[in-house]
Amino acid sequence: MANIFQKMLAGEIIRNDEMGEAWDVVFRALRLSPALNASTTIDEMRERLSEIIECEIDRSTTIFVPFHTNFGKHIKLGKNVFINHACSFLDMGGITIEDDVLIGPKVSLITENHPADPSKRKFLDLKPIVIQKNVWIGAGAVILPGVTVGENSIVAAGAVVNKDVPANAVVGGVPARLLKTIS
C-alpha cells in the first residue's frame, strides 16, 4: 500500500483523514520559512530553502526572498535556476524545475486543487507541474495543476496556464493560449 507521499506524487485524491504525516511536513515548512525569508545573502537563501525541500540546491541556482511554499518536500530544482521575489509554490503534487529556468517575480506554481463534488470538496486533487529546461516564466504568471511547460518556452507575464505548453512556444493570456512559436 502506498504511503501518503507516494499517493500525493501519483496524483491521487487525498482525503482529509489521510493527511496525518503530510500535516507534519506542512507545519515544518511553515516553521522553517521565516528563517528563509529573513535571509540576507544568496548562499543563506539557498541553504535555508535546501533545508525546507530536504535536498541541497546547486550553487548555480538563485532564489530571492520572500519565497513561499506550503510543503517544500516535493520541490525539485535543477541547476542554474533563477527564482525572483515573492514566488509561491504549492507543491504537494510535485514541482520539478529543470536546468536554466527563469521564474519572474510573484509567479505561482500550484499543484493542488479540490474535487467539484461538494461532498468531496475538502479533499485534495493533486497533479504535478513540470517546468522543462530553459523556460522563462514572466512576472505574476500562474501555472495550474498537471501542467508541463515544454523546453525553451516562454510564459508571458500574468498568464494563467491550465494546459500543457509545447516546446519552443510563447503563451499568454487568461487562460493562456499559443501566441507564437520560437524558431
N, CA and C atoms as an extended XYZ file, in Angstrom:
549
Properties=species:S:1:pos:R:3:atomname:S:1:resname:S:1:resid:I:1 pbc="F F F"
N         0.843       -1.188        0.000 N   MET     1
C         0.000        0.000        0.000 CA  MET     1
C         0.889        1.253        0.000 C   MET     1
N         0.540        2.213       -0.831 N   ALA     2
C         1.320        3.441       -0.966 CA  ALA     2
C         1.165        4.317        0.274 C   ALA     2
N         2.263        4.976        0.658 N   ASN     3
C         2.147        5.927        1.759 CA  ASN     3
C         1.580        7.244        1.229 C   ASN     3
N         1.291        8.163        2.117 N   ILE     4
C         0.658        9.423        1.747 CA  ILE     4
C         1.481       10.203        0.722 C   ILE     4
N         2.808       10.182        0.864 N   PHE     5
C         3.660       10.954       -0.047 CA  PHE     5
C         3.663       10.341       -1.445 C   PHE     5
N         3.646        9.024       -1.536 N   GLN     6
C         3.557        8.353       -2.838 CA  GLN     6
C         2.210        8.644       -3.484 C   GLN     6
N         1.149        8.626       -2.695 N   LYS     7
C        -0.186        8.937       -3.220 CA  LYS     7
C        -0.243       10.366       -3.751 C   LYS     7
N         0.399       11.285       -3.020 N   MET     8
C         0.414       12.686       -3.461 CA  MET     8
C         1.089       12.814       -4.817 C   MET     8
N         2.259       12.207       -4.954 N   LEU     9
C         3.027       12.320       -6.198 CA  LEU     9
C         2.407       11.522       -7.340 C   LEU     9
N         1.552       10.565       -7.017 N   ALA    10
C         0.864        9.776       -8.041 CA  ALA    10
C        -0.388       10.487       -8.553 C   ALA    10
N        -0.720       11.631       -7.972 N   GLY    11
C        -1.876       12.394       -8.431 CA  GLY    11
C        -3.204       11.839       -7.949 C   GLY    11
N        -3.181       11.158       -6.824 N   GLU    12
C        -4.417       10.591       -6.288 CA  GLU    12
C        -5.179       11.639       -5.477 C   GLU    12
N        -6.481       11.399       -5.328 N   ILE    13
C        -7.300       12.236       -4.448 CA  ILE    13
C        -6.922       11.880       -3.009 C   ILE    13
N        -6.665       12.890       -2.205 N   ILE    14
C        -6.264       12.691       -0.818 CA  ILE    14
C        -7.400       13.155        0.088 C   ILE    14
N        -7.902       12.239        0.902 N   ARG    15
C        -8.953       12.563        1.867 CA  ARG    15
C        -8.344       13.257        3.088 C   ARG    15
N        -9.137       14.041        3.776 N   ASN    16
C        -8.680       14.752        4.980 CA  ASN    16
C        -8.094       13.796        6.007 C   ASN    16
N        -8.735       12.634        6.203 N   ASP    17
C        -8.290       11.706        7.240 CA  ASP    17
C        -6.993       10.981        6.883 C   ASP    17
N        -6.459       11.201        5.682 N   GLU    18
C        -5.191       10.591        5.266 CA  GLU    18
C        -3.998       11.524        5.475 C   GLU    18
N        -4.234       12.738        5.876 N   MET    19
C        -3.206       13.777        5.859 CA  MET    19
C        -2.233       13.746        7.035 C   MET    19
N        -2.374       12.876        7.996 N   GLY    20
C        -1.554       12.847        9.202 CA  GLY    20
C        -0.103       13.239        9.025 C   GLY    20
N         0.705       12.383        8.379 N   GLU    21
C         2.137       12.668        8.194 CA  GLU    21
C         2.369       13.896        7.315 C   GLU    21
N         1.477       14.121        6.378 N   ALA    22
C         1.628       15.268        5.484 CA  ALA    22
C         1.499       16.582        6.260 C   ALA    22
N         0.615       16.622        7.260 N   TRP    23
C         0.499       17.833        8.070 CA  TRP    23
C         1.806       18.135        8.780 C   TRP    23
N         2.533       17.099        9.194 N   ASP    24
C         3.836       17.319        9.842 CA  ASP    24
C         4.782       18.068        8.905 C   ASP    24
N         4.755       17.717        7.618 N   VAL    25
C         5.617       18.375        6.627 CA  VAL    25
C         5.161       19.821        6.410 C   VAL    25
N         3.851       20.031        6.354 N   VAL    26
C         3.314       21.390        6.199 CA  VAL    26
C         3.778       22.267        7.362 C   VAL    26
N         3.613       21.781        8.574 N   PHE    27
C         3.981       22.588        9.747 CA  PHE    27
C         5.488       22.812        9.814 C   PHE    27
N         6.265       21.836        9.357 N   ARG    28
C         7.724       22.006        9.300 CA  ARG    28
C         8.083       23.129        8.323 C   ARG    28
N         7.466       23.121        7.137 N   ALA    29
C         7.721       24.174        6.146 CA  ALA    29
C         7.335       25.545        6.701 C   ALA    29
N         6.202       25.612        7.383 N   LEU    30
C         5.774       26.883        7.978 CA  LEU    30
C         6.735       27.345        9.064 C   LEU    30
N         7.254       26.409        9.830 N   ARG    31
C         8.189       26.731       10.907 CA  ARG    31
C         9.534       27.221       10.354 C   ARG    31
N         9.997       26.623        9.239 N   LEU    32
C        11.308       26.975        8.677 CA  LEU    32
C        11.271       28.197        7.752 C   LEU    32
N        10.115       28.539        7.244 N   SER    33
C        10.006       29.633        6.268 CA  SER    33
C        10.438       31.003        6.779 C   SER    33
N        10.151       31.391        8.018 N   PRO    34
C        10.623       32.715        8.470 CA  PRO    34
C        12.139       32.880        8.381 C   PRO    34
N        12.904       31.833        8.676 N   ALA    35
C        14.367       31.930        8.576 CA  ALA    35
C        14.785       32.108        7.117 C   ALA    35
N        14.119       31.393        6.211 N   LEU    36
C        14.399       31.575        4.776 CA  LEU    36
C        14.141       33.020        4.381 C   LEU    36
N        12.991       33.537        4.765 N   ASN    37
C        12.594       34.865        4.312 CA  ASN    37
C        13.297       36.002        5.051 C   ASN    37
N        14.059       35.672        6.082 N   ALA    38
C        14.908       36.660        6.764 CA  ALA    38
C        16.346       36.598        6.257 C   ALA    38
N        16.626       35.700        5.312 N   SER    39
C        17.983       35.545        4.773 CA  SER    39
C        18.420       36.818        4.067 C   SER    39
N        19.733       37.102        4.162 N   THR    40
C        20.261       38.339        3.573 CA  THR    40
C        21.324       38.086        2.509 C   THR    40
N        21.676       36.826        2.263 N   THR    41
C        22.619       36.506        1.185 CA  THR    41
C        22.052       35.362        0.351 C   THR    41
N        22.508       35.265       -0.887 N   ILE    42
C        22.063       34.179       -1.767 CA  ILE    42
C        22.439       32.826       -1.166 C   ILE    42
N        23.652       32.724       -0.623 N   ASP    43
C        24.069       31.457       -0.011 CA  ASP    43
C        23.148       31.058        1.135 C   ASP    43
N        22.791       32.036        1.959 N   GLU    44
C        21.902       31.749        3.085 CA  GLU    44
C        20.504       31.352        2.583 C   GLU    44
N        20.006       32.040        1.561 N   MET    45
C        18.700       31.698        0.984 CA  MET    45
C        18.721       30.273        0.446 C   MET    45
N        19.791       29.946       -0.280 N   ARG    46
C        19.938       28.601       -0.857 CA  ARG    46
C        19.979       27.545        0.261 C   ARG    46
N        20.737       27.834        1.319 N   GLU    47
C        20.866       26.900        2.435 CA  GLU    47
C        19.526       26.689        3.151 C   GLU    47
N        18.798       27.772        3.416 N   ARG    48
C        17.507       27.660        4.117 CA  ARG    48
C        16.478       26.913        3.263 C   ARG    48
N        16.439       27.209        1.951 N   LEU    49
C        15.470       26.511        1.098 CA  LEU    49
C        15.863       25.043        0.939 C   LEU    49
N        17.158       24.752        0.890 N   SER    50
C        17.617       23.355        0.847 CA  SER    50
C        17.093       22.578        2.049 C   SER    50
N        17.090       23.232        3.195 N   GLU    51
C        16.581       22.596        4.407 CA  GLU    51
C        15.082       22.295        4.278 C   GLU    51
N        14.336       23.236        3.729 N   ILE    52
C        12.887       23.057        3.579 CA  ILE    52
C        12.573       21.950        2.579 C   ILE    52
N        13.272       21.925        1.446 N   ILE    53
C        12.949       20.927        0.411 CA  ILE    53
C        13.671       19.603        0.629 C   ILE    53
N        14.514       19.558        1.633 N   GLU    54
C        15.234       18.340        2.007 CA  GLU    54
C        16.130       17.815        0.891 C   GLU    54
N        16.742       18.761        0.167 N   CYS    55
C        17.662       18.416       -0.916 CA  CYS    55
C        18.562       19.629       -1.151 C   CYS    55
N        19.854       19.391       -1.280 N   GLU    56
C        20.778       20.507       -1.478 CA  GLU    56
C        20.557       21.150       -2.843 C   GLU    56
N        20.413       22.460       -2.821 N   ILE    57
C        20.234       23.232       -4.050 CA  ILE    57
C        21.606       23.556       -4.616 C   ILE    57
N        21.760       23.364       -5.915 N   ASP    58
C        23.035       23.623       -6.580 CA  ASP    58
C        23.434       25.090       -6.417 C   ASP    58
N        24.730       25.323       -6.288 N   ARG    59
C        25.254       26.686       -6.099 CA  ARG    59
C        24.979       27.610       -7.281 C   ARG    59
N        24.649       27.051       -8.429 N   SER    60
C        24.342       27.870       -9.601 CA  SER    60
C        22.906       28.406       -9.571 C   SER    60
N        22.106       27.934       -8.643 N   THR    61
C        20.697       28.332       -8.554 CA  THR    61
C        20.542       29.479       -7.557 C   THR    61
N        19.715       30.455       -7.942 N   THR    62
C        19.499       31.647       -7.124 CA  THR    62
C        18.024       31.790       -6.794 C   THR    62
N        17.743       32.039       -5.524 N   ILE    63
C        16.385       32.286       -5.069 CA  ILE    63
C        16.376       33.613       -4.335 C   ILE    63
N        15.449       34.497       -4.694 N   PHE    64
C        15.269       35.750       -3.961 CA  PHE    64
C        14.067       35.602       -3.035 C   PHE    64
N        14.197       36.142       -1.844 N   VAL    65
C        13.087       36.120       -0.895 CA  VAL    65
C        12.298       37.415       -1.017 C   VAL    65
N        11.037       37.423       -0.614 N   PRO    66
C        10.369       36.310        0.027 CA  PRO    66
C        10.032       35.196       -0.963 C   PRO    66
N        10.000       33.995       -0.435 N   PHE    67
C         9.621       32.789       -1.172 CA  PHE    67
C         8.668       32.014       -0.272 C   PHE    67
N         7.603       31.489       -0.857 N   HIS    68
C         6.594       30.801       -0.059 CA  HIS    68
C         6.338       29.395       -0.596 C   HIS    68
N         6.285       28.443        0.321 N   THR    69
C         5.855       27.089       -0.009 CA  THR    69
C         5.055       26.552        1.165 C   THR    69
N         4.050       25.752        0.859 N   ASN    70
C         3.232       25.174        1.926 CA  ASN    70
C         3.685       23.757        2.278 C   ASN    70
N         4.683       23.222        1.551 N   PHE    71
C         5.078       21.839        1.754 CA  PHE    71
C         6.590       21.698        1.623 C   PHE    71
N         7.117       21.993        0.449 N   GLY    72
C         8.561       22.000        0.235 CA  GLY    72
C         9.159       20.667       -0.146 C   GLY    72
N         8.708       19.618        0.482 N   LYS    73
C         9.282       18.281        0.304 CA  LYS    73
C         9.205       17.790       -1.146 C   LYS    73
N         8.255       18.299       -1.922 N   HIS    74
C         8.067       17.817       -3.289 CA  HIS    74
C         8.530       18.809       -4.350 C   HIS    74
N         9.479       19.688       -3.993 N   ILE    75
C        10.095       20.605       -4.961 CA  ILE    75
C        11.441       20.029       -5.373 C   ILE    75
N        11.674       19.969       -6.693 N   LYS    76
C        12.961       19.540       -7.230 CA  LYS    76
C        13.473       20.653       -8.139 C   LYS    76
N        14.670       21.179       -7.812 N   LEU    77
C        15.246       22.291       -8.571 CA  LEU    77
C        16.501       21.855       -9.305 C   LEU    77
N        16.585       22.211      -10.578 N   GLY    78
C        17.764       21.916      -11.381 CA  GLY    78
C        18.883       22.913      -11.132 C   GLY    78
N        19.829       22.923      -12.058 N   LYS    79
C        20.978       23.827      -11.981 CA  LYS    79
C        20.679       25.108      -12.749 C   LYS    79
N        21.335       26.180      -12.303 N   ASN    80
C        21.251       27.468      -12.975 CA  ASN    80
C        19.808       27.972      -13.107 C   ASN    80
N        19.030       27.745      -12.053 N   VAL    81
C        17.643       28.221      -11.976 CA  VAL    81
C        17.656       29.571      -11.273 C   VAL    81
N        16.810       30.490      -11.728 N   PHE    82
C        16.642       31.776      -11.070 CA  PHE    82
C        15.177       31.935      -10.692 C   PHE    82
N        14.914       32.156       -9.388 N   ILE    83
C        13.555       32.380       -8.886 CA  ILE    83
C        13.532       33.758       -8.245 C   ILE    83
N        12.738       34.650       -8.815 N   ASN    84
C        12.688       36.039       -8.355 CA  ASN    84
C        11.796       36.178       -7.115 C   ASN    84
N        11.658       37.402       -6.628 N   HIS    85
C        10.944       37.725       -5.388 CA  HIS    85
C         9.481       37.287       -5.407 C   HIS    85
N         8.992       36.906       -4.226 N   ALA    86
C         7.563       36.743       -3.942 CA  ALA    86
C         6.890       35.617       -4.734 C   ALA    86
N         7.619       34.560       -5.015 N   CYS    87
C         7.015       33.406       -5.683 CA  CYS    87
C         6.373       32.495       -4.646 C   CYS    87
N         5.356       31.762       -5.095 N   SER    88
C         4.624       30.861       -4.215 CA  SER    88
C         4.494       29.502       -4.896 C   SER    88
N         5.028       28.467       -4.235 N   PHE    89
C         4.987       27.108       -4.779 CA  PHE    89
C         4.149       26.239       -3.843 C   PHE    89
N         2.977       25.814       -4.296 N   LEU    90
C         2.155       24.851       -3.560 CA  LEU    90
C         2.459       23.493       -4.187 C   LEU    90
N         3.321       22.737       -3.529 N   ASP    91
C         3.998       21.604       -4.173 CA  ASP    91
C         3.581       20.219       -3.690 C   ASP    91
N         2.475       20.073       -3.012 N   MET    92
C         2.091       18.738       -2.530 CA  MET    92
C         2.046       17.718       -3.664 C   MET    92
N         1.636       18.140       -4.851 N   GLY    93
C         1.548       17.244       -6.004 CA  GLY    93
C         2.858       17.065       -6.757 C   GLY    93
N         3.887       17.821       -6.379 N   GLY    94
C         5.200       17.703       -7.002 CA  GLY    94
C         5.477       18.796       -8.016 C   GLY    94
N         6.579       19.505       -7.819 N   ILE    95
C         7.046       20.529       -8.763 CA  ILE    95
C         8.469       20.179       -9.152 C   ILE    95
N         8.692       20.006      -10.446 N   THR    96
C        10.025       19.773      -10.979 CA  THR    96
C        10.401       20.952      -11.863 C   THR    96
N        11.510       21.583      -11.541 N   ILE    97
C        12.036       22.687      -12.345 CA  ILE    97
C        13.399       22.242      -12.844 C   ILE    97
N        13.501       22.082      -14.155 N   GLU    98
C        14.745       21.606      -14.748 CA  GLU    98
C        15.766       22.742      -14.860 C   GLU    98
N        16.902       22.463      -15.465 N   ASP    99
C        18.019       23.407      -15.558 CA  ASP    99
C        17.683       24.647      -16.389 C   ASP    99
N        18.350       25.754      -16.040 N   ASP   100
C        18.349       27.003      -16.818 CA  ASP   100
C        16.981       27.673      -16.928 C   ASP   100
N        16.142       27.505      -15.922 N   VAL   101
C        14.805       28.106      -15.909 CA  VAL   101
C        14.866       29.465      -15.216 C   VAL   101
N        14.141       30.434      -15.772 N   LEU   102
C        13.992       31.774      -15.189 CA  LEU   102
C        12.544       31.938      -14.745 C   LEU   102
N        12.340       32.296      -13.483 N   ILE   103
C        10.996       32.491      -12.946 CA  ILE   103
C        10.897       33.916      -12.419 C   ILE   103
N         9.988       34.686      -12.987 N   GLY   104
C         9.827       36.085      -12.624 CA  GLY   104
C         9.179       36.258      -11.264 C   GLY   104
N         9.093       37.518      -10.811 N   PRO   105
C         8.502       37.790       -9.502 CA  PRO   105
C         7.010       37.449       -9.464 C   PRO   105
N         6.557       37.049       -8.280 N   LYS   106
C         5.141       36.789       -7.999 CA  LYS   106
C         4.541       35.675       -8.851 C   LYS   106
N         5.362       34.741       -9.291 N   VAL   107
C         4.853       33.572      -10.025 CA  VAL   107
C         4.300       32.571       -9.015 C   VAL   107
N         3.179       31.945       -9.358 N   SER   108
C         2.587       30.899       -8.527 CA  SER   108
C         2.560       29.587       -9.297 C   SER   108
N         3.126       28.548       -8.679 N   LEU   109
C         3.054       27.189       -9.221 CA  LEU   109
C         2.174       26.410       -8.248 C   LEU   109
N         1.020       25.959       -8.720 N   ILE   110
C         0.002       25.388       -7.831 CA  ILE   110
C        -0.349       23.983       -8.296 C   ILE   110
N         0.017       22.978       -7.491 N   THR   111
C        -0.245       21.576       -7.844 CA  THR   111
C        -1.509       21.044       -7.175 C   THR   111
N        -2.192       21.885       -6.445 N   GLU   112
C        -3.304       21.441       -5.611 CA  GLU   112
C        -4.625       22.016       -6.092 C   GLU   112
N        -5.625       21.144       -6.108 N   ASN   113
C        -6.972       21.533       -6.477 CA  ASN   113
C        -7.918       20.780       -5.553 C   ASN   113
N        -9.207       20.956       -5.758 N   HIS   114
C       -10.220       20.253       -4.976 CA  HIS   114
C       -11.261       19.692       -5.929 C   HIS   114
N       -11.835       18.528       -5.615 N   PRO   115
C       -12.879       17.957       -6.476 CA  PRO   115
C       -14.096       18.884       -6.551 C   PRO   115
N       -14.793       18.822       -7.681 N   ALA   116
C       -16.004       19.632       -7.861 CA  ALA   116
C       -17.158       19.122       -7.019 C   ALA   116
N       -17.189       17.826       -6.733 N   ASP   117
C       -18.254       17.215       -5.936 CA  ASP   117
C       -18.270       17.851       -4.542 C   ASP   117
N       -19.380       18.525       -4.167 N   PRO   118
C       -19.419       19.201       -2.870 CA  PRO   118
C       -19.128       18.286       -1.680 C   PRO   118
N       -19.485       17.021       -1.772 N   SER   119
C       -19.240       16.108       -0.653 CA  SER   119
C       -17.762       15.764       -0.505 C   SER   119
N       -16.966       16.063       -1.537 N   LYS   120
C       -15.529       15.772       -1.514 CA  LYS   120
C       -14.688       17.040       -1.656 C   LYS   120
N       -15.311       18.196       -1.567 N   ARG   121
C       -14.662       19.471       -1.851 CA  ARG   121
C       -13.436       19.734       -0.993 C   ARG   121
N       -13.387       19.231        0.230 N   LYS   122
C       -12.235       19.488        1.092 CA  LYS   122
C       -11.113       18.483        0.875 C   LYS   122
N       -11.332       17.505        0.014 N   PHE   123
C       -10.253       16.579       -0.344 CA  PHE   123
C        -9.277       17.323       -1.252 C   PHE   123
N        -8.081       16.773       -1.409 N   LEU   124
C        -7.085       17.359       -2.307 CA  LEU   124
C        -6.999       16.547       -3.587 C   LEU   124
N        -6.996       17.236       -4.709 N   ASP   125
C        -6.799       16.629       -6.025 CA  ASP   125
C        -5.452       17.169       -6.523 C   ASP   125
N        -4.437       16.322       -6.471 N   LEU   126
C        -3.069       16.764       -6.732 CA  LEU   126
C        -2.585       16.313       -8.104 C   LEU   126
N        -1.919       17.208       -8.807 N   LYS   127
C        -1.305       16.899      -10.102 CA  LYS   127
C         0.033       17.634      -10.181 C   LYS   127
N         1.080       16.970      -10.674 N   PRO   128
C         2.411       17.590      -10.706 CA  PRO   128
C         2.536       18.685      -11.763 C   PRO   128
N         3.502       19.555      -11.533 N   ILE   129
C         3.907       20.573      -12.510 CA  ILE   129
C         5.352       20.280      -12.882 C   ILE   129
N         5.636       20.334      -14.190 N   VAL   130
C         6.999       20.158      -14.685 CA  VAL   130
C         7.346       21.365      -15.552 C   VAL   130
N         8.433       22.024      -15.196 N   ILE   131
C         8.953       23.141      -15.982 CA  ILE   131
C        10.252       22.635      -16.605 C   ILE   131
N        10.232       22.448      -17.919 N   GLN   132
C        11.388       21.858      -18.588 CA  GLN   132
C        12.496       22.882      -18.819 C   GLN   132
N        13.609       22.405      -19.339 N   LYS   133
C        14.829       23.209      -19.488 CA  LYS   133
C        14.610       24.506      -20.254 C   LYS   133
N        15.297       25.539      -19.767 N   ASN   134
C        15.413       26.819      -20.457 CA  ASN   134
C        14.083       27.555      -20.643 C   ASN   134
N        13.137       27.333      -19.734 N   VAL   135
C        11.848       28.031      -19.775 CA  VAL   135
C        11.991       29.368      -19.065 C   VAL   135
N        11.249       30.352      -19.538 N   TRP   136
C        11.151       31.655      -18.898 CA  TRP   136
C         9.690       31.873      -18.543 C   TRP   136
N         9.414       32.079      -17.252 N   ILE   137
C         8.051       32.347      -16.793 CA  ILE   137
C         8.006       33.795      -16.316 C   ILE   137
N         7.164       34.598      -16.955 N   GLY   138
C         7.086       36.024      -16.674 CA  GLY   138
C         6.379       36.348      -15.370 C   GLY   138
N         6.561       37.572      -14.925 N   ALA   139
C         6.040       38.064      -13.648 CA  ALA   139
C         4.546       37.801      -13.506 C   ALA   139
N         4.167       37.308      -12.331 N   GLY   140
C         2.758       37.155      -11.997 CA  GLY   140
C         2.035       36.026      -12.707 C   GLY   140
N         2.739       35.199      -13.440 N   ALA   141
C         2.084       34.071      -14.112 CA  ALA   141
C         1.654       33.038      -13.081 C   ALA   141
N         0.621       32.286      -13.428 N   VAL   142
C         0.108       31.212      -12.583 CA  VAL   142
C         0.103       29.932      -13.414 C   VAL   142
N         0.763       28.906      -12.898 N   ILE   143
C         0.788       27.599      -13.551 CA  ILE   143
C        -0.074       26.672      -12.689 C   ILE   143
N        -1.093       26.065      -13.281 N   LEU   144
C        -2.065       25.264      -12.545 CA  LEU   144
C        -1.713       23.779      -12.537 C   LEU   144
N        -2.407       22.987      -11.706 N   PRO   145
C        -2.067       21.569      -11.534 CA  PRO   145
C        -2.031       20.781      -12.842 C   PRO   145
N        -1.026       19.896      -12.941 N   GLY   146
C        -0.927       18.972      -14.057 CA  GLY   146
C        -0.269       19.520      -15.304 C   GLY   146
N         0.234       20.738      -15.264 N   VAL   147
C         0.798       21.390      -16.450 CA  VAL   147
C         2.287       21.079      -16.588 C   VAL   147
N         2.692       20.776      -17.821 N   THR   148
C         4.104       20.711      -18.204 CA  THR   148
C         4.363       21.863      -19.161 C   THR   148
N         5.385       22.652      -18.858 N   VAL   149
C         5.808       23.734      -19.752 CA  VAL   149
C         7.036       23.226      -20.489 C   VAL   149
N         6.914       23.094      -21.815 N   GLY   150
C         7.945       22.494      -22.647 CA  GLY   150
C         9.216       23.316      -22.764 C   GLY   150
N        10.285       22.615      -23.080 N   GLU   151
C        11.623       23.184      -23.191 CA  GLU   151
C        11.643       24.442      -24.058 C   GLU   151
N        12.399       25.441      -23.605 N   ASN   152
C        12.644       26.714      -24.306 CA  ASN   152
C        11.422       27.626      -24.417 C   ASN   152
N        10.316       27.277      -23.800 N   SER   153
C         9.096       28.079      -23.926 CA  SER   153
C         9.122       29.307      -23.039 C   SER   153
N         8.217       30.233      -23.352 N   ILE   154
C         8.037       31.453      -22.576 CA  ILE   154
C         6.577       31.534      -22.165 C   ILE   154
N         6.349       31.790      -20.882 N   VAL   155
C         5.006       32.070      -20.370 CA  VAL   155
C         4.973       33.564      -20.075 C   VAL   155
N         4.102       34.282      -20.764 N   ALA   156
C         4.039       35.742      -20.629 CA  ALA   156
C         3.591       36.152      -19.233 C   ALA   156
N         3.991       37.341      -18.845 N   ALA   157
C         3.600       37.900      -17.553 CA  ALA   157
C         2.088       37.885      -17.424 C   ALA   157
N         1.608       37.476      -16.255 N   GLY   158
C         0.180       37.494      -15.960 CA  GLY   158
C        -0.627       36.354      -16.545 C   GLY   158
N         0.005       35.462      -17.275 N   ALA   159
C        -0.724       34.347      -17.889 CA  ALA   159
C        -1.217       33.372      -16.830 C   ALA   159
N        -2.325       32.710      -17.116 N   VAL   160
C        -2.823       31.614      -16.283 CA  VAL   160
C        -2.803       30.372      -17.162 C   VAL   160
N        -1.886       29.457      -16.853 N   VAL   161
C        -1.633       28.291      -17.701 CA  VAL   161
C        -2.353       27.082      -17.119 C   VAL   161
N        -3.363       26.592      -17.856 N   ASN   162
C        -4.153       25.450      -17.399 CA  ASN   162
C        -4.006       24.224      -18.288 C   ASN   162
N        -3.176       24.324      -19.339 N   LYS   163
C        -2.902       23.201      -20.246 CA  LYS   163
C        -1.409       23.153      -20.538 C   LYS   163
N        -0.938       21.983      -20.936 N   ASP   164
C         0.475       21.837      -21.281 CA  ASP   164
C         0.882       22.845      -22.349 C   ASP   164
N         2.121       23.302      -22.244 N   VAL   165
C         2.711       24.231      -23.213 CA  VAL   165
C         3.741       23.438      -24.011 C   VAL   165
N         3.631       23.408      -25.340 N   PRO   166
C         4.620       22.666      -26.122 CA  PRO   166
C         5.996       23.331      -26.066 C   PRO   166
N         7.010       22.596      -26.433 N   ALA   167
C         8.367       23.145      -26.504 CA  ALA   167
C         8.395       24.297      -27.501 C   ALA   167
N         9.257       25.269      -27.235 N   ASN   168
C         9.511       26.390      -28.151 CA  ASN   168
C         8.262       27.216      -28.457 C   ASN   168
N         7.407       27.396      -27.455 N   ALA   169
C         6.173       28.159      -27.636 CA  ALA   169
C         6.198       29.391      -26.736 C   ALA   169
N         5.465       30.409      -27.151 N   VAL   170
C         5.199       31.563      -26.304 CA  VAL   170
C         3.700       31.560      -26.055 C   VAL   170
N         3.307       31.535      -24.766 N   VAL   171
C         1.893       31.550      -24.415 CA  VAL   171
C         1.610       32.738      -23.520 C   VAL   171
N         0.366       33.221      -23.568 N   GLY   172
C        -0.042       34.322      -22.713 CA  GLY   172
C        -1.546       34.410      -22.654 C   GLY   172
N        -2.043       35.179      -21.701 N   GLY   173
C        -3.472       35.404      -21.558 CA  GLY   173
C        -4.087       34.577      -20.449 C   GLY   173
N        -5.416       34.773      -20.307 N   VAL   174
C        -6.187       34.070      -19.286 CA  VAL   174
C        -7.427       33.496      -19.948 C   VAL   174
N        -7.518       32.186      -20.130 N   PRO   175
C        -6.435       31.222      -19.931 CA  PRO   175
C        -5.370       31.394      -21.015 C   PRO   175
N        -4.177       30.894      -20.730 N   ALA   176
C        -3.064       31.050      -21.674 CA  ALA   176
C        -3.373       30.341      -22.987 C   ALA   176
N        -2.957       30.972      -24.066 N   ARG   177
C        -3.094       30.378      -25.409 CA  ARG   177
C        -1.795       30.627      -26.162 C   ARG   177
N        -1.580       29.864      -27.202 N   LEU   178
C        -0.360       29.993      -28.009 CA  LEU   178
C        -0.362       31.358      -28.707 C   LEU   178
N         0.722       32.111      -28.499 N   LEU   179
C         0.889       33.400      -29.165 CA  LEU   179
C         1.794       33.290      -30.372 C   LEU   179
N         2.853       32.486      -30.239 N   LYS   180
C         3.768       32.235      -31.357 CA  LYS   180
C         4.706       31.098      -30.986 C   LYS   180
N         5.461       30.652      -31.977 N   THR   181
C         6.473       29.642      -31.702 CA  THR   181
C         7.850       30.283      -31.864 C   THR   181
N         8.816       29.704      -31.180 N   ILE   182
C        10.186       30.187      -31.227 CA  ILE   182
C        10.958       29.288      -32.180 C   ILE   182
N        11.599       29.909      -33.192 N   SER   183
C        12.335       29.078      -34.150 CA  SER   183
C        13.780       28.890      -33.771 C   SER   183
